[in-house]
Amino acid sequence: MNRKNAVILSILLASAVNVFSQTGANDIIAASRERIKAETTSARTRWVITSKDGSSAERLIDQYSKKGAKGDRAVIVFQQPASVKGTRFLTMENQGAADDQWIYLPSLNKVRRISSSEGSGSFMGTDLSYDDVSSSNRNADLDTHTLLREEDFKGHPCHVIESKPKDASYQYSRMLLWIDRDSKLNWKIECYDKKNTLVKILEVLNAKDVQGYITPTATKMSTLAAGTSTTINVDIIKYDDPIPESVFTTSYLETGRAR
């Protein structure tokens, strides 16, 4: 084989490997996002916000989600403490586009739409941004996925996948995901800013079988530069309990009542 043909072959092989890694990564991401087959999820969670000095504050939250023909819908309702009680947040997935999000703040007594430019802002003083809150249902087509390697994470054999947002305005330049090879649970996510600096780490601390689904029961988001974290503890979770459609509307945000 002459030098020219060898170079061409090397380029073709490299291209084939890249296509394979992206195709495989897309399949893994899809399997991870779709691993919970339940139509609805209802949960009561405790969010513990820990400051750099070790002090903490707690939020008691009810969460509801439901699959739909046009995408997933989710509602977060703050129950405690009194300073945030009655705050309600709605996110609606759009296929191939950014999610629609609204929030109701009792102090303003009105529903406000969250603009795309606010996606990187802190969600109610936690370490999660508005985009982070809906990231578990983030449309896979919004990112380019590449399978980097296979690696154990705390004894769990995982695929390590790099996801790069196609929209340059997204708050992260890339995310690294550790996805369980068997259960497809996403054990860890590293989030990098525009300067390729690691800024946040999301990690599942505990998981258990709930109604046949491996379910995270404690998840921690850490903001590295600030030295803060938010841990989400699941007290109660149920799959496939009926949830009225009216819960996923701005009218419900205003009134807190399902029709």
HUGI-V258297 format. One record per pair of residues at least 4 apart in sequence whose ideal C-beta (glycine too) atoms are under 7 Angstrom apart, sorted by sequence separation. I is the first residue (numbers start at 1). GAP is how many residues later the second one is. If there is no record, write none. Layout:
i: (I,I)
gap: (GAP,GAP)
This chain:
i: (1,3,4,5,6,7,8,9,10,11,12,13,14,15,16,17,18,19,20,21,22,23,24,25,26,27,28,29,30,31,50,51,68,81,94,114,122,128,131,134,138,152,180,192,193,243,250,251,252,1,51,67,68,80,94,123,128,152,153,165,179,180,192,209,210,223,246,247,252,50,78,79,93,94,123,152,192,193,246,252,49,65,66,78,92,104,122,123,150,151,165,179,180,192,207,208,222,48,49,65,78,91,92,121,190,191,207,221,65,78,102,103,120,121,123,150,151,177,178,191,207,208,220,221,48,64,91,102,119,123,164,178,207,47,63,64,77,90,102,103,119,120,149,163,190,206,220,247,46,47,76,90,102,118,119,147,148,162,163,177,204,206,246,63,75,76,101,148,176,188,189,205,218,219,246,46,47,75,89,147,148,162,163,175,176,188,205,244,61,62,75,146,175,188,204,205,218,244,45,61,88,114,145,146,160,161,175,61,62,74,87,187,202,203,217,44,45,61,87,98,145,160,161,174,59,60,73,87,172,173,185,202,43,60,86,143,144,158,159,172,173,59,71,72,143,158,172,173,200,201,42,71,143,144,158,159,185,200,215,71,142,143,158,173,200,41,71,142,156,157,199,200,40,59,70,142,153,199,40,198,199,213,39,210,39,211,101,158,185,210,156,183,153,99,153,87,84,131,91,129,91,96,93,95,96,93,120,119,74,72,49,49,47,132,128,127,127,127,127,127,128,127,126,33,30,29,26,29,26,28,25,25,25,22,24,22,21,21,28,29,28,25,111,111,111,32,102,35,104,104,28,102,32,31,32,92,90,90,90,88,88,86,75,75,52,52,73,52,36,51,66,50,50,64,49,48,66,47,48,64,47,48,45,46,45,45,46,45,43,44,44,43,43,41,42,41,40,42,40,38,39,40,42,38,40)
gap: (4,4,4,4,4,4,4,4,4,4,4,4,4,4,4,4,4,4,4,4,4,4,4,4,4,4,4,4,4,4,4,4,4,4,4,4,4,4,4,4,4,4,4,4,4,4,4,4,4,5,5,5,5,5,5,5,5,5,5,5,5,5,5,5,5,5,5,5,5,6,6,6,6,6,6,6,6,6,6,6,7,7,7,7,7,7,7,7,7,7,7,7,7,7,7,7,7,8,8,8,8,8,8,8,8,8,8,8,9,9,9,9,9,9,9,9,9,9,9,9,9,9,9,9,10,10,10,10,10,10,10,10,10,11,11,11,11,11,11,11,11,11,11,11,11,11,11,11,12,12,12,12,12,12,12,12,12,12,12,12,12,12,12,13,13,13,13,13,13,13,13,13,13,13,13,14,14,14,14,14,14,14,14,14,14,14,14,14,15,15,15,15,15,15,15,15,15,15,16,16,16,16,16,16,16,16,16,17,17,17,17,17,17,17,17,18,18,18,18,18,18,18,18,18,19,19,19,19,19,19,19,19,20,20,20,20,20,20,20,20,20,21,21,21,21,21,21,21,21,21,22,22,22,22,22,22,22,22,22,23,23,23,23,23,23,24,24,24,24,24,24,24,25,25,25,25,25,25,26,26,26,26,27,27,28,28,29,29,29,29,31,31,34,35,35,37,40,40,42,42,43,43,44,44,45,46,51,52,60,65,76,77,79,89,93,94,95,96,101,102,102,103,104,107,110,111,114,116,119,119,120,121,122,123,123,124,125,126,131,132,133,136,139,142,143,147,148,149,149,150,151,151,152,153,154,156,158,160,163,165,168,170,172,173,174,175,175,176,177,177,177,178,179,179,181,182,182,183,183,183,185,185,187,187,188,189,189,190,191,191,192,193,194,196,196,198,199,199,200,201,201,201,201,202,203)
